[in-house]
Amino acid sequence: MKTSPPGLTEPRTAPGLSKSRYISGSQCHLRLWFDTYQRDFAPVVDEVSQFIFDTGHEVGQLACTRYPGGRLIAQDYRHFDEAVEETRRLIGDDRVPALFEAAFEHEGVVVRADVLERLLEGGWRLVEVKSTTRVKEVFLLDTAVQLWVLRGAGLDVKDACVLTLDSRFVRTEEPPDPHALFRLHSVLEPATALLSQVPKEVGNMKGMLARAEAPAIAPGDHCNTPYTCPYLGHCTRHAPRFEHGIDELPRLSAKRRDELVALGISEVRDIPPDFTLSSTQHIVRRAVAESRDLVRGDFKASLARLEEPVRHLDFETFAPAIPRFVGNRPYASIPFLFSVHTEGVGTHQHEDYLHEGTDDPRPMLTERLIQALGTRGSICVYSKFEHQVVRGLMHAVPRRAEALQRILHRLVDLHAIIRRHYYHPEFRGSYSLKSVLPALTDTDYEDLAITDGQLASVRYMRALATDDEAERQTTFKDLRAYCERDTMATVQVLAAIRRRASTPQAGSEQQE
């Protein structure tokens, strides 16, 4: 692949690097090239991604309150030289215990440190703030780059840490204490071990950016590690499209994929029967090769265990990084909406509940849920997520734990039944509801304003935060429509698989 900025045919002086660009270059030099010269190749940041960025900013602001008297270096990237000067001035002021967004430059690499803490014994502690609950490997590289720049700029950095949210923290009646909410992880030793590779990589990246043309790098496993590359769509825009490509094989390892590519195989139907595959991958291969769906085991008997009246349940949840309610941990899933369809003769009764207040939705939602689900009959769900939500409600609303326990025993996972007994080539390797529904029915989600659970969560939190009542009510209407579609989807999928289980087609296998 060769892509040059318009009008550029000669080598140029390499631009500087930032910490984020260094991380991009560590993943892929082509990603760094696009970050530097052709960012328009990336799609516009979507709502969910923007919300993740905003969450990181919110967590970062709260983390700074751990350092009373700390000073923010407020100049933005357009005034970086002024930020460096302000950083230098405040470092020389012994009265300043910490700096936020301190600016440094070394050999053409610029960084902004989340927190620099002045140590009593002299020197500084570098603190990288992350809105996660664990230290990821890429954070070590992130820290190493900063260490290299800060020390290269002459700062005496004696310690380096990553500050994450503490998954063990449980909120009480009081607002979260930032000292208890966060957990400090020392990463000086592993980050120092990476320091020696930084100057070499910096040189390689600068050399690449000084060339007239983009590096020729084909898409591969690196496109999703450690982050999904925003340019993946651009880099694969001319890739051949297959009817049933080998990537439809669930959980296909890089090793197995490379073996298939080495054999010149790109279509599932062309995989030899004796090629080593998992049992699920083997089913996918067979269904595609034979151009038919497969029924395995006693499909009909599994469905016959459903007890009337059959209901269908779906929850929507949100998971704030900073716990909002008593008993919550960081990123705890909090249900705010449910939909219930009850099967009937010729029609289906529908009930739902959406919590429109900013208080804890779980007590009221629990009461409405118990009413909507009655005391008998199977409750169809799709995946184990609803099981987890009900268990969470048992802890959040202990006075209703007994009734919720009875509900828990009535839940039936249609996803597990289908995965165990049935595969259709149009599932295209996925048993998700959004793959199964259009394969078995003429219904999908494309007509809805909200089409997935992540967006539902983001829209709900934004609706709670806005003062625009018309916007709130529009969002609430869209949320209800999405959740209702989920339960109507399982109604339709169950009807479709009941028909299929009762009328096996010629050649279908009842046993594997």
N, C-alpha and C positions, 0 to 999 in steps of 0.2 A: 504494500500500500504506500503510495506517495501522495502526500497532500501538502502543498506549500501555501503560505499566505499569499493573497493576490499580489502579483507584481514582484514577488521575491524570488530571485534565482541565484543570488550570491550569498556566500556565508556572511554572517553578521556577528557583532559582539553579543555574547550570551547575556541575557537579562539576569537579574538577581533571582535568588531562590528564597522562598518563604518556608516556614515549617510545614504548612499544608502541602505546598508543591513538592517538597522533599518526600513526604509520605506518598503522594501521588506517583512520583518517579520511582519510588521503591516498589510500588505495585506494578507499574508498567511505564516505560519511557514514552510510549505513545500517548498515554493519558496525560503525562506531564506536558507533552508538546501541545496537546489540545487545550489544557488548562492555561498555557502561556499565550498561545497564538489564536486559538479558534474555539473559544468557549461557547460560541453560538451553535456548535455541533451537539451540545448537551440540551436535553429538553428543559422547558421551563420548570422550575422547582414546583412540585405539586403541594397540595394542602397538607398532606401527611408529613412530607419531608420538612416543610416549613415549620410545622408544629414541633417536630423533633428538634429542630434548630432552636426554636423559641424555648423549649423545655430546658435545653442545655444552658441557655442564657439565664433562665430563672434559677436553675440550680447553682450556676456560677455566682450569681448575685448573693444568694443565701450563704454560699460557702465563704464569701468575703466577710460576712458578719462574725466569723470565727476569729477575726483579727482586728479587734477594736483599735482605732487610730490609724489603720492602714490608709494609704493614699492611692487614688486611681489616676493612672496616666491616661488622660481623656482624649488626647489627639488621635485622630483616625489615621488610616493608612496613607491618606493624601498628605499628611503632615508628619511623616515618619521621622524626619530629621529633628523636628521640634520635640517629638516624643522621646527620642534618644537623649536630647539635652535635658528634658524634664526628669527623665530617669536618672541621669548622672547627678543632677542637682539633689534629688531626694535621697539617693544612695549616700551622699555625703552628709546628710542631715541625721545625726544619731537619734533625734527625737522621733523619727518615723519608723515604726516597728515592722511595717510591711508595705509592699507595693503591689498594686494590681495592674495587670496589662503593661508591665515594664517592657521597654523596647530596647533591643540590642541588635547589633550587626557585626558579623565577622566573615571576612573573605567573601562578601557578596551574598551572604545568607542572613535573612532578617527573621527575628522571632519576637513574639509578644508573650511573656510569661504570665500565666494565670495569676499566680501568687508568688512573691518573693518574701520570705519571712526572715527578718534579721535575727540571728542567733545571739543569745546572751554572751556566749564564749567567743564571739567574733565570727565573721563569715555569714553565709546565707543558706537557707533551705529553699530549694525550688519545689513548688507544689503545682502539679498539673491536676486540674479539676475535671472530673468526668461524671456525666449524669447516668452512670451505670452502677451496678451493685458488685461488679467484679473487675479485676485487673486483666485486661486483654493483652495479648502479646504485642500488638501494634502500639500499645501505650508505652512500652519499653523503648521502642525505636523513637517514638515521639519525644520521650524524655531525653534520650541520648543526643538527639539533634540539638535540643535546647542546651544541654550541658556543654556540648562542643562550642556552641556560639557564645554562651555566657562566659565560659572560662577563657575562650579565645579573645573575648572583649575585655578580659582582665578582672572579672568578678570572682571573688573567692567563694565558690559554691562548695559547701562541705557535705550537704545532704540533698537527696532528691526523692520525692514522694509522689504517689498518685493518691488523690483524695476522691473516694467514691461514696455513694450512698451506702449505708449499712443495712443489709438485708435483715439483720436481726432487730432493727429498731421497730418498736411498736408505739404508736402515738397514744398519749393519754389525753386528759382533758385540756392540757395546756398546749399552746402552739409548739411545733417541733423545735427543740433546742438544737442549734446547729452543731454543737459539740457532740451531742449524742446521735444525731441523724447521720453524720458522716463518719467514715472510717479511713484512717490514714495508713497507707501501705508504703513502706520504705522500698524503693526500687533502685537504690544507688548502685548496688553490686551488679545486678543484671544489666542496668543501663550503661554502667561503666564498661562492661564486657563488650558492648556494641560500639563504643566510641571509636575504636581503631578503624572501623569500616566507613565512618561518616566522611572524612576528607576525601577518600578515594571515590565514594559514591557522588559526592558533590562535584568532583572533577569530571566524572563520567556524565553526569546530568548536564553540566555546563557545556561540555563538549558536544553533546547531542543537540542542545538548544542552539548552538552556534552554527549548526549545519543549515544548508539551504532547504533541505527537504525533511519531512517527517520520517521517523524510523519505520521500517517495514516490519510490523509485529502482528501476527495473526491472532484472532480471538482464541481464548483457551480457558483453562481452569483459573488462571490468574485474574480473569475479568471479574470474579466474584470474591476475591480474597485480598485484603481483609474486608473490603467493601465492594458492593456492586458498583461497577464503573458507570458513570453517567453517560459515557460515550458508547456503551455496548450496542445500542440500537444503531448508531451511525456506522460502527465498524462491521456490523453484520447485515447491513442493508442490502448487500448484493449476494449474501450467502444463498446457496441453493435451497429451495423449499421442497421438503419430502412429504409424501402422503402420510407415512408413518415412520419418521426418522428414529434413529436408535436412541435419541434422548428421551423418547417416550418410555423407555424401560425404567421403572421406578428404582431409585437409589443405585443407578449405574455408577460403579466406581471408575475413577480415572484410569486405573490399570485395565479394567475390562473394556472401557471405551477405546483406549489406545490399541488394544488387541484387535478389536473389530475394525478400526480404521486401517490398521496394518493389513488386514485381510481384504480391504477394499469394500467393506460393507457399510452402507449408510442407511439402508432401509431395514426395519424390523423384520419384514417378511423374508429377507435374504439371509438371516442368521441361521446357520446350520443347526439342526435339532440336537446335535451332540455338543454344541458349544456350552460351556459352563455358565449357567445362570441360576439365580435364586428361584424359588418356587413361584413367587409372584411374577418375576420377569419371564419365566417360562410360560406362564399363562398368557401374558401379554403377547409374546412371540407367537404362540399357537393361534390365538384369536385373530391376530392380524394375518398370519400366513394362511389360515383357512377361511378368512373373510366372513367370520360369523362370531356371534356371542357364545360364551361358554357358561354352562350351568354346572356347578360342582357340588357334590354332596346332596343331602336332602334339603334342598332349598325350600320346598313347600312346607315341610315339617317345621322349619325354623320360623317361618312366617305364621304358621298355624298357632303358635304359642301366644300370639297377641290376644289380649283379653279386651272385650268390649266393655264400655265405650272406648274406642281408641282415640287418644288425643295426641296432638303434636305441639311440642314446646321449643321455643327458641329464646335466648337471652341476648341482649346487647349490653356491653359493659364498657367502662372506662377505667383507666389505670394511671392515676396521677403519680408522677415521680415523687413529689412531696406529699406525704399522707395527709388527707383532709379530715378524716373522721377517726374517732376513738377506736382503737383496736387494729388500725390499718398499718401495714408495712409499706415501704416504698414499692410502687408499681403493683400494689394489690388490685385485683380485678373487682370492681364494684358494679353490680348490675343496676341499671337504671330503667330498663325497658324489657318487657316480655310480651310474647305473642303466643296465644293458644288457639289452635283449631281443633274442634271436636267433630269427628266424622259422624255423618247422619245419612239418611236415605234421601239421595237426590240433592242434598245441600249440606253445608258445613257451617257450624256455629263458630264465630270468631270472637275472642275477647283479647284485650291487651291492657297494659298499664305502662304509662310513661311518667316518670317523676319529674315534675317541672320546677321544683324548688332547688335551692342551693344547699339544703340540709341533707343529712344522710338518707339516701333513698331506700335503704334496705328494710327498715321496719315496716313502712307502708307497702312496699313492693311484696314483702313476704305475706302479709295479710291478704292482699289481692290475689297473689299466686295460689295460695291454699284454697281460696274460694273458687278460682277458675278451674282448678284441676280436680275438684271433687274428691271422693274417697275410694273410687274403684276404677278399674280399667288400665290398660297399658298406656304409657306416655312415650311417644316416639321422639327421639332426638337424633341429631346427626353429629357424631363424635362424642368424646368423653367430656367435652367442655361443660355441658350442662350439669353433668355429675359434679364437677369441680365447683360450679357456681352454687349449687344446692348445698354442698358441704360447707362452703364459705358462709352461706346464710345461716346454717345451723350454729356456727360460732358467733356470728354477728347478732343473731336474734335468738339467744338460747331458750327463751320461754316458749318458742315455737319449734324447738329442735325435734320433738317427738313427731309432730305432723310432717315436718320436712323429711325426717327419716323414712316415714311411710312413702312419701313421694319418691325418695331416692330409690327405694326398692321396686318401684313401678316403672322406672326409666328403662327404655329399650333402645339400644344404639343401632340404628339402621345402617350406619356406615360400616360397623363391624359385620353385620349380616351380609351386606353386599360384598364386602371385601372377601369374606369367607366362601361365598357361594357363586358369585356372578362377575363376569367381565364382558364388556362390550368394546369393540375396537374404537368407537367414538369417544370413549373415556380418555383416550390418548395418554394413557399411563397414569392418570390421576383419578382417585376416588373422591375428590372433593365434591361437595354438593353443586358447585358452579360448573363442574365438568359432567357430572352424572345427570343433572336435570335436563340440559338441552339435548343430551344423547338419548334420553328415554321419553322426552315429552317435547311439545312445541313451545315451551316456556323458557325464558331466561331473565336476566336482570337489566338488560340494556335500556329499557324504557324508564328506569328509575333515576332520581336525582342523586341517590346514595346507593352505591353498588357493592360495598364491602364493609366489613366490620371495623377496620382501622379508620376509614373515613367517617363512619357513624360515630365512633368515639370522639374524634376531633370535632366534628360538627356539634355534637352535644355539649362538649366543654365550652366551645365558643358561644353557643346559644345561651348558656348559663351566664356567661361573662358580659354579654351585650345588653345595652339599654334600649335597643330597638325592638319593641314588642312585636312588630310585624315580622321582622326577621326571625325572632324566636319561634313564633307560631308556624312560620313556613318550614323552619328546620324541624320542629316537632312533628309536623305532618309528614315530612319526607322520611323521618326516622321510623315512624309508625308504618309507613308503606313498605320500607325495606324489611323490617322485622316480620311484618305480615307475609311478605313474599317468601321469606325463609320457611315459615311453617306451612304455607300452601305448597311450597316446593316439596317438602317431605310427604305431604298428602298425595301429591301427584306421583312422586317417585314410588311410594309404597303401592299405589294402585297399579303402576306399570310393572313392578317386579312381582306382584301377586299374579297378574295375568301371565307373565313369562314363566313363573314357577308352575302354574297350572297347565300350561300348554307347551311342553318341551318340543322344540323343533327337531326335525330329522337330523341325526348326527350329533346332537348335543350330548355331552357326557354328564351322567348323573353322579358319577364317581370319578375322581382323579387318582 
